[in-house]
Amino acid sequence: MEKNSVIAALKEFGLTEYESRIYTTLLKDHPLNGNMIANLSGVPGPKVYEALRKMNNQGLVYTVEGDGDRRQKRYSPIPYQELLESKKTGFMDNYHYLDQELTKLTSHAETDWTELFTVKGYSSSLDVIQSAITESKSSIFISCWKKEYEILYKHLMEAHQGGIQIVSIIFDEADIDVPWKNFQHVQRKGALKRHDGEFAIVIDESKAIIMESLDEAPHSVISSHPIMVTTTLNYIRHDIYVNRILIDYSKEMEAFYGKSLEHLIHDF
């Protein structure tokens, strides 16, 4: 038996260093009086009696008194099986208590907050976006450039075939044949310039991902916070609304705002 290891294990059970030394000493030889315990355990004499009083109150040791010359108070340990069983019972009772109480605390926690976190790198961002599309349950709203669209096309098609509603607007693709609602963007340099490196997607109206790909350090920002989700979703919708109007009334718009829509685009 490695005594130091046993003492360390007993300390994990809640015994102090002195209590562990006294208990293992009494297991080897008992009953013993205080002086004998001090000599065999290495615990200082004054500390022995203090520890024994506490151990007696805890039920870890009990006193033994003899007749005649052996009437001096001596101590014996409870069997180690009883010690282990009591610690096991106490641990399991505490375990079940904490399991119930912590579950209650968790159930009362706020559920409408989320962290806003950043994924660094172009490829890593696309991996996250692909996973989000694959895990979608109801809807996908997306605005992006053709480059990213072609990378995501397979995942979008699988989502569509799985019954997911998809609405898209591709900045630099005037006409694209897809089985979901896709809208054209006005092909004017001034208008397109505003969207350089931009990517936005909303999954199930509960998660928003915005990517910036032109920066020297491409990255994406992800959040399920209701404010970010609603703002991003409305941004995509409003961009679609505006571009539908500009295309449906192109002659009137060009006459009023200029051929390149410069009086609209550069107004602010």
PABA-236213 format. One record per atom (N, C-alpha, C, O): residue in three letters; x, y, z. Coordinates in steps of 0.001 Angstrom, whole numbers, plus 500000, padded with zeros to 6 digits. Each point is the difference from the previous one (the first is absolute). Layout:
// residues N
alaXYZ...
//
This chain:
// residues 268
met500847498794500000met499153501206500000met500874501244500000met500903500114500829glu498854500810498272glu500700501269499966glu499250500953500910glu498943500523499649lys501634499695501544lys499299500754501030lys499651501418499537lys498885500472500223asn502054500192499144asn499742501372499567asn498844500079498999asn499213500947500017ser500698498042499113ser498909499975499025ser498662499768500681ser498996500609499630val500987498513501363val498766499742500749val499550501255500734val498818500346499993ile502136500333500641ile499676501231500715ile499461501049499032ile499047500711500320ala501559499387498501ala499529500956498993ala498576499673499567ala499185500902499803ala500511497793500048ala498659499579499598ala498985500305501098ala498883500430499711leu501504499346501560leu499103500312501113leu499724501498500083leu498900500414500365lys502090500386499299lys499807501453499999lys498998500407498923lys499251500962500171glu500741498296498712glu499001500262498963glu498595499714500521glu499023500580499527phe500884498508501466phe498711499671500606phe499584501019501055phe498905499906500554gly501959501064499728gly499640501045500941gly500725499962501322gly499809500890500828leu501024498098499398leu500785499955501228leu501178500956499888leu500501500252498904thr499947500287502249thr501178500842499989thr501253499132499984thr499923498778500126glu501223501863499718glu501274499279500030glu500164499245501310glu500341498817499994tyr499418501857501132tyr500158499366501311tyr498982498890500197tyr500344498930500502glu498429501301499118glu498960498975500153glu500331498766499169glu499791498872500448ser500724501338498347ser500364498871499138ser501128499183500621ser499973498769499967arg501014501915500596arg501124499293500634arg499546499230501235arg500428498867500222ile498717501741500570ile499501499332501204ile499160498781499630ile500142498938500607tyr498980501213498394tyr499122498897499620tyr500800498809499483tyr499738498865500398thr501245501376498710thr500797498889499466thr500865499363501095thr500264498799499950thr500172501979501023thr500777499457501120thr499129499072500836thr500443498919500391leu498318501494499886leu499098499183500807leu499551498747499264leu499730498979500631leu500187501084498040leu499644498795499245leu501067498920500167leu499681498812500046lys501569501593500043lys501101499042500125lys500104499431501410lys500402498852500187asp499232501960500802asp500156499545501378asp499048500785500893asp500081501227500055his499029498093500636his499057500674500893his499528499009501060his500110498789499808pro499371501714501299pro499844501404500354pro501329500605500467pro500873499290500500leu499266502008499332leu501208500719500406leu499601501267500743leu498967500609499725asn501904499777501249asn499737501280500661asn500631501133499197asn500677499778498996gly499082501440501478gly500438501160499246gly501487500064499787gly500465500347498914asn500307499311502145asn501461500060499869asn500514499004498976asn500878500317499198met498573498483500832met500427498976499049met499639500407498563met500771499776499066ile498055500819500780ile499583500446498664ile500961501060499483ile500385499994498830ala500002500930502075ala500918501068499604ala501333499421499557ala500563500430498993asn499943498598501753asn501300499405499675asn499973499231498685asn500954500056499223leu497946499220500525leu499938499151498807leu499582500758498743leu500400499638498893ser498802501403501273ser499466500713498836ser500866501171499564ser499953500433498848gly500849500079502103gly500798501179499687gly499225501297500141gly500504501067499650val498272498851500863val499204501202500223val500399500590501354val500062499248500973pro500210502042499144pro500384500615501282pro498973499713501088pro498797499997499740gly501682499760501485gly499135499637501115gly498774500872500183gly498889499472500042pro501263501853500071pro498829500861500207pro498991499886498855pro498792500094500215lys501714499705498579lys499117499885498857lys499257498667499970lys498903499908499448val501698499057501150val499374498684500023val498662500057500732val498989499516499492tyr501008501069501688tyr498777500029500798tyr498926500888499360tyr498808499693500038glu501639501384499390glu499048500867499292glu499362499260498837glu498788500077499800ala502035499195499422ala499490499247498854ala499110498845500457ala498980499715499373leu501406499620501720leu499204498870500506leu498605500444500439leu499017499295499773arg500904501895500864arg498693500503500412arg499087500189498777arg498830499619500020lys501725500973498927lys499212500221498787lys499619498675499342lys498869499825499546met502079499251500408met499732498705499380met498961499204500782met499201499263499423asn500822500895501896asn499015499326500846asn498610500571499737asn499017499264499918asn500918502058499952asn498709500648499707asn499475499605498614asn498790499928499784gln502127499820499289gln499610499605498640gln499703498508499898gln499507499537498972gly500789499704502089gly499762498565499969gly501089499214499299gly499792498848499622leu501381501772500200leu501100499307499330leu500785499111500973leu500587498999499590val499421501365501689val500645499193501040val499061499917501194val499083500809500146tyr501158498209500698tyr499238499898501237tyr500964499676501130tyr501084499464499770thr498512500865501452thr500887499818501162thr499812498627500612thr498914499421499977val502172500084500567val500001498703500684val500631500220501381val501091500562500094glu498232499000500980glu500532500142501351glu500088498625500641glu499065499203499916gly502081500522500733gly500218498716500658gly499906500124501519gly499667501066500517asp500622497856500191asp499969499987501462asp501401500150500562asp500981499828499276gly499120500483501977gly501286500024500699gly500970500971499387gly499673501161499755asp501535498349499995asp501059500852499471asp499739500433498559asp500668500904499499arg498383498473499841arg499745500309498596arg498740500857499832arg499348499972498956arg500321500799502108arg498806500836499925arg500241501278499196arg499078500785499781gln502156499416499783gln500277501169499176gln499208499895498689gln499879498924499413lys499590502214500148lys499168500021498782lys500852499641498790lys501076500552499773arg498400498510499471arg500646499605498754arg498996500102498853arg498797500154500212tyr501737499756498565tyr499160500237498823tyr500136498873498983tyr501068499415499816ser497800500306499530ser499968499037498890ser499275500639498823ser499150500871500190pro501179498704498601pro499350500584498813pro498738499229499637pro499883498821500335ile499191501812499001ile498896499244499426ile500580499169498857ile500984500419499391pro498447498431500299pro500514499191498891pro500040500811498707pro499117500816499734tyr501905498950499485tyr500150500816498786tyr498821499830499055tyr499666500911499242gln499673497860500809gln498835499816499125gln498895500998500348gln499324500531499119glu500504499715502192glu498984500966500431glu500378501416499564glu499147500790499595leu502159499515500496leu500452501321499562leu499707500210498524leu499444501025499604leu500933497994499585leu499790500126498555leu498521500077499654leu499604500779499132glu499585498427501534glu498567500002499719glu499368501333500369glu499149500520499279ser501281500029501862ser499435501288500421ser500391501105499030ser499188500870499683lys502061499094499842lys500446501014499038lys499277499830498666lys499645500980499344lys500141497766500265lys499293499729498754lys498560500494500075lys499493500624499068thr499853499083502065thr498613500426500175thr499905501523499995thr499117500582499370gly501813500052501349gly500008501457500048gly500244500607498635gly499368500989499627phe501553498413499626phe500305500499498658phe498783499879499092phe499662500944499286met499672497885500738met498863499787499116met498823500893500377met499293500513499132asp500502499671502191asp498931500913500423asp500283501403499483asp499101500671499493asn502144499773500633asn500380501325499534asn499900500082498482asn499586501021499451tyr500796497896499875tyr499920499940498540tyr498561500186499526tyr499724500813499118his499361498419501482his498601500085499580his499406501368500328his499209500540499227tyr501174500014501916tyr499516501322500375tyr500446501050498977tyr499197500796499514leu502110499185500170leu500527500974499048leu499418499798498609leu499754500966499277asp500025497773500350asp499420499715498690asp498618500645499873asp499665500557498955gln499543499366502103gln498664500586499980gln500056501524500038gln499335500678499218glu501473499851501709glu500034501447500191glu500643500723498822glu499530501059499584leu501556498362499875leu500651500641498859leu499124499936498756leu500049500892499154thr499146498044500736thr499051499912498898thr498968501120500092thr499622500596498991lys499926499682502235lys499040501093500200lys500616501332499611lys499365500825499344leu501894499375501072leu500672501254499665leu500145500159498495leu499786501083499453thr500579497824499884thr500180500040498553thr498690500308499284thr499983500747499022ser498920498676501465ser498710500203499346ser499504501428500138ser499163500448499217his501357500280501792his499587501385500194his500949500989499330his499802501213500081ala501223498267499260ala500961500885499355ala499374500667498782ala499073499466499391glu501443501700500266glu499512500691498815glu500328499177498762glu501114499495499858thr497918500375499255thr500212499188498802thr500077500836498731thr500234499462498917asp499569501864501206asp499969500819498790asp501283500812499804asp500021500939499203trp501044498708501515trp501273500687499790trp500977499044499355trp499941498793500232thr500940501729498976thr501054499182499433thr501245500851499866thr499940501229499960glu501167498101499972glu501237500718499735glu500081500389498524glu499459499321499127leu501215501761500629leu500347500368498638leu501475499670499854leu500842500583500683phe499474498484498431phe501383499576499899phe500479500052498561phe499207500076499061thr502100499881500792thr500633500185498700thr500744498744499578thr500685499368500804val499171500279497928val500776498912499408val501001500632499049val499611500724499084lys501659499015501121lys501038500606499177lys500331499115498802lys500072498776500116gly500126501863498730gly500400499279498793gly498840499761499046gly498870499751500421tyr501427500328498300tyr498983499829498960tyr499464498570499969tyr498788499787500016ser502117499233499939ser499581498600499931ser499250499577501250ser498992499298499921ser501500501128501230ser499332499647501256ser498602500589500054ser499065499355500473ser500796501870499041ser498685500634499983ser499032499240499102ser498842499786500359leu501643499809498471leu499131499246499090leu499628498639500584leu498889499515499784asp502026499873500950asp499688498725500657asp498848500183500985asp499086499177500052val500959501900500725val498942500282500966val498675500248499283val498952499527500439ile501102501216498458ile498793500304499235ile499408498723499399ile498786499796500032gln502082499345499421gln499525498736499441gln499317499149501066gln498951499406499749ser501641500537501432ser499404499220501097ser498649500572500395ser499055499257500263ala500858502071499777ala498734500645500365ala498910499678498985ala498854499745500371ile501505500266498351ile499032499658498948ile499546498550500147ile498810499701499903thr502137499412500329thr499678498572500149thr499089499748501190thr499147499114499953glu501027501661501112glu499228499799501225glu498696500790500017glu499249499918500972ser500466500844497978ser498788500826499972ser498753499127500080ser499985498862499530lys498968501700501081lys498765499247500204lys498808500571499230lys499048499275499711ser500995502015499956ser498817500582499379ser500294500990498876ser499364499931498949ser501592500995501248ser500176501033498981ser501433500501499928ser500763499916500963ile499583500612497852ile501315500595499760ile499801501263499170ile499425499947498913phe501044501176501590phe500040501251499236phe501468500340499797phe500772500049500956ile499609500187497786ile501425500183499715ile500215501085498948ile499276500069499006ser501717500765501222ser500450500951498973ser501511499865499904ser500701500044501010cys499798499789497763cys501428499742499848cys500432500227498551cys499196500351499137trp502082499442500630trp500561500076498659trp500017498613499380trp499886498991500695lys500260500976497979lys499952498732499275lys501082499031500474lys499777498790500043lys501391501741500311lys501104499140500444lys499579499144501187lys500176498782499984glu499266501855501047glu499572499247501184glu498763499153499695glu499842498896500522tyr499283501645498620tyr498801499256499640tyr500351498652499370tyr499403498978500338glu501562501025498749glu500375498747499332glu500601498997500982glu499809498793499851ile500918501704501155ile500565499107501020ile498889499371500831ile500094498839500396leu498860501929499865leu498919499547500876leu498844499340499252leu499076499478500624tyr500970500541498046tyr498865499540499197tyr499548498584500378tyr498805499757500166lys502130499326499966lys499651498610500314lys499233499911501317lys499001499289500098his501471501432500905his499354499957501314his498627500662499958his499062499540500651leu500825501548498578leu498710500659499860leu499000499107499275leu498829499935500376met501634499380498588met499116499118499248met499507498846500877met498825499636499952glu502074499796500841glu499604498918500907glu498989500494501026glu499063499286500356ala501136501938500114ala499052500574500960ala498638500196499346ala498970499692500601his501022500817498177his498748500193499270his499271498665499793his498790499901500203gln501961499091499396gln499404498680499789gln499474499396501295gln499132499127499988gly501410501354501132gly499541499535501307gly498817500801500532gly499567499795501134gly499909501120498046gly498811500746500391gly500267501341500646gly499082500615500543ile502163499856499412ile500347501277500611ile499645501148499044ile500350499946498821gln498964501085501670gln499695501183499194gln501276500823499821gln500687500318500972ile499620500022497781ile501202500786499717ile499623501255499221ile499227499947499044val501328501172501379val499858501259499286val501399500571499834val500747500114500971ser499614500249497784ser501369500454499761ser500032501206499077ser499088500240499208ile501998500509500926ile500309501077499063ile501498499950499759ile500790500089500940ile499601499769497798ile501411499883499621ile500411501315499356ile499395500432499019phe501626500200501528phe500362501345499572phe500407500082498530phe499525500870499270asp501362498217500292asp500574500133498661asp499466498964499019asp500692499652499043glu498124499861501168glu499394499038499076glu498616500518499627glu499080499990500818ala500784500461497943ala498744500624499582ala498858498997499901ala498857500332500315asp501435498457499257asp498942499013499816asp500544498625500332asp500964499544499385ile498437499808501565ile500490498695500429ile498811499063500147ile498957500390500524asp501200498380499014asp498900499035499979asp500092499096501230asp500822499084500039val498357501166500941val499941499170501212val498541499741500333val499138500787499609pro500561498136501101pro498608499638500299pro499426500730501215pro498927499626500474trp501737501385500036trp499473500780501108trp499936501474499599trp500410500363498898lys499090500461501968lys499863501423499694lys501372500674499999lys500657500119501035asn499753500314497784asn501260500725499868asn499728501316499286asn499235500043499036phe501385501017501433phe499720501320499454phe501260500631499412phe501113499788500481gln498674500985498474gln501102500667499325gln500409501249500756gln499189500639500672his502067499688499205his500507501260500526his500278500931498827his500467499557498951val499254501701501217val500274500974498946val501479499965499641val500861500133500869gln499427499687497842gln501388499895499547gln500568501380499673gln500233500337498840arg499978500436502196arg500604501324499881arg501218500032500911arg499931499618501168lys501184500844498278lys501250499971500775lys499872500712501337lys500488499515501021gly498863501621498968gly499866500762501231gly499240499231501060gly500354500021501178ala498585499293498381ala499186499233500940ala500744498768500495ala499966499681501189leu500710499626497891leu500719498780500373leu501199500283500891leu500353499196500863lys500275501970498914lys501194500350500771lys499723499994501494lys500861499638500801arg497934500765499563arg499643500055501412arg500019498614500659arg500101499895501222his499804499058497979his499915498640500547his501319499225499898his500020498798500265asp501062501854499362asp501285499307499839asp500348499164501241asp500003500502501124gly500291498213498642gly500429499111501079gly498927499637500986gly500289499423501049glu498495500898498640glu498903499820500961glu499321498646499845glu499827499492498893phe499795499943502242phe499240498745500012phe499112500023501241phe500454500327501096ala498274499320498717ala499087499949501142ala499045498833499831ala499510499740498901ile500230499561502191ile499068498877499957ile499281499906501342ile500596500217501056val498127499458498886val499207499784501215val499394498611499922val499311499667499036ile500945499529501976ile499527498619500041ile498827499881500966ile500114500361501171asp498762499134498336asp498824499712500837asp499513501222500780asp499330499867501024glu501013501314498482glu499652501251500690glu500460499974501458glu499384500614500872ser501717498660499375ser500507499888501376ser501517500125500095ser500545500114501098lys500138499866497767lys501457500140500012lys500435500844498807lys499576499762498869ala501269501218501397ala500507500870498939ala501507499844499890ala500712499941501002ile499760499993497748ile501438499936499735ile500329501068498965ile499418500029498915ile501518500847501430ile500445501044499083ile501489499819499764ile500780499928500949met499616499998497783met501409499798499675met500544501207499255met499316500593499166glu501913499760501145glu500745501034499284glu501201499314499366glu500895499531500703ser499126500410497955ser501045499227499321ser501068500856499340ser501019499468499560leu498778501861500358leu500989500852499348leu501085500479500949leu501075500413499565asp498653499536501691asp500960500460500994asp501277499162499908asp499977498874499504glu501135501685500979glu501256499240499997glu499904498757500872glu500740499035499809ala498354500999501135ala499764498844500859ala498523499619499898ala499205500396500852pro500413498836498111pro498592499621499824pro499448499338501260pro500689499221500657his498087501093499663his499418499438501213his498480500097499904his499459500690499136ser499870498610501764ser498547500083500073ser499581500202501443ser500695499594500932val498161501040499233val499418500228501315val498708499204500072val499180500044499082ile500644499234502008ile498857499095500142ile499269500303501298ile500624500203501041ser498063499827498893ser499226500223501214ser498572499511499819ser499464499994498892ser499927499593502223ser498577499660500005ser499209501027500799ser498835499777500332his501800501343499973his499298501035500735his498858500541499136his500215500307498828pro498580499816501726pro498839500439499209pro500217501312499255pro499516500163498880ile501207500773501731ile500212501290499342ile500836499837498730ile499670500560498955met501407498675501144met500856499816498829met499275499194498924met500118500296498811val499133498684501610val499281499175499029val498958500835499260val499920499949498772thr499291500810501961thr498952500814499388thr500588501063499081thr499495500214498898thr501568500453501546thr500623501046499190thr500556499440498698thr499815500592498937thr500872498262501145thr500583499383498809thr498911499513499043thr500108500173498786leu498850499221501768leu498898499512499167leu499305501164499292leu499695499912498810asn500059501161501908asn499363501171499383asn500902500645498955asn499518500506498986tyr501788499478501258tyr500945500545499023tyr499896499241498677tyr499933500609498932ile500053498047501146ile499892499193498783ile498668500251499309ile499951500178498783arg498969499835501994arg498675500227499417arg499907501372499334arg499501500123498881his500985500904501815his499891501348499452his500861500177498753his499637500739499085asp501512498573500887asp500826500055498802asp499264499378498816asp500078500490498873ile499203498415501410ile499201499359498948ile498865500927499562ile499752500157498805tyr499558500458502166tyr498898500899499663tyr500473501136499077tyr499389500270498966val501701500381501429val500508501147499246val500405499592498598val499689500695499032asn501007498175500853asn500460499563498678asn498852499554499109asn500071500172498783arg498882499264501785arg498820499655499197arg499356501266499426arg499601500046498836ile500313500965502009ile499407501261499531ile500868500638498913ile499492500482498988leu501836499512501240leu500906500601499018leu499952499281498660leu500131500632498953ile499683498069501070ile499944499225498758ile498623500118499344ile499904500205498790asp499039499667502002asp498645500059499453asp499679501381499414asp499211500114499062tyr501401500920501494tyr499757501363499521tyr501323500639499569tyr500309501138500355ser500463498092498868ser501343500426499629ser500010501299499187ser500839500868500240lys498251499273498812lys499979501212499173lys499681501229500843lys500663501033499902glu498311498833500924glu499618501117500850glu501112500351500984glu500261501174500263met500393497795500280met501063500221500983met501210500666499354met500597500905500584glu499770498649498204glu501141500593499309glu499711501452499632glu500883500856500072ala497890499409499541ala499629501366499646ala500062500919501214ala500345501176499886phe499322498284501256phe499943500821501208phe501351500073500720phe500397501058500489tyr500309497793499570tyr501234499935500781tyr501279499959499163tyr501099500032500553gly498770499897498114gly501166499913499144gly500235498586499534gly499570499044500646lys501121500817498219lys500188498681499397lys500712499025500933lys499693498808500014ser501264501706500769ser500706499142500955ser499441500142501411ser500616499582500981leu498193501024499093leu499336500237501281leu500857500847500935leu499903499900501223glu500944500942498164glu500962500757500791glu499350500992500963glu500541500279501070his498301500250498547his499327500952500875his499342499315501210his499603500658500962leu500294498041498967leu499491499219501119leu501147499410500820leu500038500118501225ile500902499241498062ile501092499286500668ile500919500949500758ile500421499715501121his499884501424498247his500977500923500587his499371501147500775his500655500999500299asp498085498844500016asp499325501062500735asp500538500099501431asp500016501082500587phe500420497793499965phe500612499989501346phe500836498749500162phe500600499792501055
//
